[in-house]
Amino acid sequence: MNQDTLPHRHNITERPLTAIEARILGSLMEKARTVPDSYPLTLNALSSACNQKSSREPVMQLADALLVEALDELRALNLVFETSGGRVPRYEHNFMRAMGVPEQSAVLLGMLMLRGPQTAGELRLNTERWYKFLDIASVDAFLEELQDRSPEKGGPMVIKLPKAPGAREQRWAHLLCGPLDLAQMANAAAGGSNATEDEVIHLTRRVAALEEQVAVLSDQLQNLHEQLGLSQPGQA
């Protein structure tokens, strides 16, 4: 299908995404920016991206059959395209056009789909490999724009969560999978860690640096296996 003549734009109020669909989209959006040489992704590469242990919240273990089923749904929504021409099919996202959002907003939504609720500061740090925001204020501006989207444009795509006990900053969450149970999330936050905001930021930076190293090595290994025609680690 010609991407310049899409039949319609996806509206999350008509059909929220499933958790698996959101994981697929987030993974495709991540790899398009961090490993463009291996993008679009094969099913094997997409499976590794969706099921990786780092930079994912929650961690998932999705079988290929579930991924194929979800990919078919995303293709019907014009959110994913299948490309041919190689030995195996490859998949690429069409998030910005289908959702009608600018690049910066798509980056933030992609990260929220992959890692769950985050503060504006955490989002700016975690998206550095995707897009370099000027400052936290610019992140907030795009988030507020997504929160204030009119019903004509599909309604809000993110929500600012109530401040967690002991936290200085509020977290943001996406609404692409439908409304959130704020009461349940508040209870979970109240029973969580007593770490201070500074401690969380420090640990976040350390984890982000380690995750980036792991991601680079994982992508290099993925590319090597594909070039050699070998099965992925852990697969028969």
C-alpha positions as a printed Julia matrix, in Angstrom:
236×3 Matrix{Float64}:
   0.0     0.0    0.0
   1.14    3.49  -0.79
   1.83    5.24   2.51
   0.88    8.59   0.95
  -2.72    7.51   0.4
  -3.85    6.13   3.75
  -7.59    5.42   3.93
  -8.0     6.83   7.43
  -6.21    7.98  10.55
  -6.34    5.75  13.62
  -8.43    7.07  16.53
  -7.67    5.63  19.96
 -11.2     6.44  21.16
 -12.58    4.04  18.56
 -10.16    1.2   19.19
  -7.57    1.3   22.01
  -4.42   -0.7   21.45
  -3.74   -3.94  23.26
  -0.66   -4.26  25.46
   1.0    -6.49  22.84
   0.26   -4.02  20.03
   1.72   -1.19  22.12
   4.87   -3.23  22.8
   5.3    -3.95  19.09
   4.88   -0.3   18.13
   7.24    0.91  20.84
   9.86   -1.65  19.83
   9.65   -0.74  16.14
   9.89    2.95  16.99
  12.93    2.34  19.19
  14.87    0.22  16.69
  14.09    2.58  13.8
  16.1     5.23  15.66
  18.74    3.23  17.51
  19.68    0.62  14.86
  18.53    2.07  11.52
  20.86   -0.26   9.56
  18.8    -3.31  10.6
  15.41   -1.6   10.23
  12.71   -2.55   9.13
  12.76   -5.55  11.47
  12.33   -9.22  10.7
   9.95  -11.2   12.9
  12.94  -12.66  14.77
  14.41   -9.23  15.41
  11.03   -7.86  16.48
  10.54  -10.78  18.86
  13.92  -10.08  20.46
  13.07   -6.39  20.77
   9.66   -7.02  22.34
  10.93   -9.65  24.77
  14.22   -8.06  25.82
  14.77   -7.8   29.57
  16.26   -4.3   29.62
  14.44   -1.02  28.95
  11.02   -2.69  29.19
   8.22   -2.27  31.75
   6.69   -4.73  32.09
   9.0    -7.43  30.76
   7.07   -9.69  28.38
   7.59  -13.11  26.83
   5.55  -13.1   23.64
   5.36  -16.08  21.31
   5.76  -15.49  17.58
   2.13  -16.51  16.97
   0.92  -13.68  19.21
   3.21  -11.21  17.48
   1.98  -12.22  14.02
  -1.63  -11.89  15.13
  -0.99   -8.44  16.61
   0.98   -7.36  13.52
  -2.02   -8.25  11.34
  -4.21   -6.04  13.53
  -1.72   -3.17  13.4
  -1.5    -3.46   9.63
  -5.29   -3.19   9.41
  -5.05    0.01  11.5
  -2.33    1.39   9.19
   0.06    1.56  12.14
   2.47   -1.03  10.71
   3.54   -1.91   7.17
   5.08   -5.13   5.92
   7.89   -4.69   3.42
   9.09   -7.33   1.0
  12.03   -7.78  -1.32
  14.31   -9.75   0.99
  14.41  -13.37   2.09
  11.9   -12.76   4.88
   9.18  -10.16   5.55
  10.17   -7.07   7.51
   8.02   -4.7    9.5
   8.05   -0.94   9.98
   5.81    1.42  11.95
   3.68    4.22  10.56
   2.94    5.79  13.94
   3.37    9.48  13.2
   1.15    9.53  10.11
  -1.51    7.18  11.46
  -1.75    8.95  14.83
  -1.31   12.45  13.45
   1.43   13.51  15.87
   4.79   15.27  15.32
   8.13   13.53  15.75
   8.74   14.73  19.3
   5.32   13.56  20.51
   5.8    10.18  18.83
   9.15    9.75  20.6
   7.56   10.4   24.0
   4.63    8.08  23.33
   6.98    5.36  22.12
   9.04    5.55  25.29
   5.93    5.53  27.48
   4.72    2.39  25.67
   8.04    0.67  26.33
   8.8     1.74  29.9
   5.5     2.75  31.47
   4.84    5.96  33.47
   7.8     8.36  33.76
   8.49   11.94  34.8
   9.38   14.53  32.17
  12.99   14.38  33.4
  13.12   10.6   33.06
  11.6    10.81  29.59
  14.19   13.35  28.46
  16.97   11.1   29.75
  15.55    7.84  28.38
  14.86    9.25  24.9
  18.37   10.64  24.34
  19.18    7.94  21.77
  15.89    8.67  19.96
  15.71   12.45  20.04
  17.59   15.11  21.99
  15.1    17.45  23.64
  16.45   20.9   24.44
  15.31   20.78  28.07
  12.68   19.34  30.41
  10.39   22.27  29.69
  10.18   21.25  26.03
   9.3    17.69  27.06
   6.54   19.05  29.3
   5.23   21.22  26.48
   4.79   18.29  24.11
   3.24   16.16  26.87
   0.76   18.9   27.73
  -0.13   19.23  24.06
  -0.84   15.5   23.93
  -2.92   15.77  27.09
  -4.97   18.68  25.72
  -5.79   17.14  22.33
  -9.33   17.95  21.26
 -11.99   15.25  20.7
 -11.86   16.1   16.99
  -8.23   14.94  16.94
  -8.95   11.78  18.92
  -8.77   13.13  22.47
  -5.95   13.01  25.03
  -3.09   10.58  24.4
  -1.36   11.01  27.77
  -2.34   11.82  31.34
  -0.4    13.42  34.17
  -0.65   11.1   37.16
  -1.22   12.26  40.75
   2.03   12.89  42.59
   3.32    9.78  44.33
   4.15    9.97  48.07
   7.63   11.46  48.57
   8.05   12.36  44.89
   8.85   15.89  43.72
   7.7    15.37  40.15
   4.57   13.85  38.7
   4.75   11.02  36.2
   3.08   10.83  32.8
   1.38    7.78  31.29
   0.03    7.09  27.8
  -3.64    6.41  27.08
  -3.18    4.47  23.84
  -4.43    1.29  25.53
  -7.46    3.01  27.06
  -8.26    4.76  30.36
  -6.13    4.04  33.43
  -7.18    2.93  36.9
  -5.66    5.85  38.79
  -6.71    4.54  42.21
  -4.93    1.24  41.64
  -1.82    3.02  40.38
  -1.81    5.33  43.41
  -2.0     2.37  45.78
   0.86    0.64  43.99
   2.97    3.81  44.19
   2.2     4.22  47.9
   3.48    0.72  48.59
   6.62    1.19  46.51
  10.14    2.33  47.29
  10.9     5.05  49.83
  13.86    6.27  47.8
  14.2    10.04  47.38
  13.78   11.72  44.01
  17.53   12.44  43.83
  18.31    8.78  44.48
  15.87    7.72  41.8
  17.4    10.12  39.25
  20.91    8.92  40.1
  19.92    5.27  39.74
  17.98    6.02  36.56
  21.07    7.55  34.98
  23.23    4.57  35.94
  20.66    2.07  34.69
  20.14    4.03  31.45
  23.88    3.96  30.72
  24.07    0.22  31.34
  20.91   -0.45  29.31
  22.32    1.52  26.39
  25.46   -0.61  26.43
  23.4    -3.8   26.6
  21.1    -2.61  23.8
  24.03   -1.82  21.5
  25.61   -5.23  22.13
  22.26   -6.98  21.67
  21.64   -5.22  18.36
  25.14   -6.06  17.14
  24.59   -9.72  18.03
  21.19   -9.64  16.32
  22.73   -8.25  13.13
  25.5   -10.84  13.19
  23.04  -13.72  13.5
  20.96  -12.38  10.62
  24.0   -11.91   8.39
  25.17  -15.46   9.11
  21.65  -16.91   8.78
  21.77  -18.36  12.29
  18.83  -18.82  14.63
  18.53  -16.38  17.47
  20.0   -17.25  20.9
  17.58  -19.4   22.85
  15.73  -20.54  19.7
  15.94  -23.95  18.12
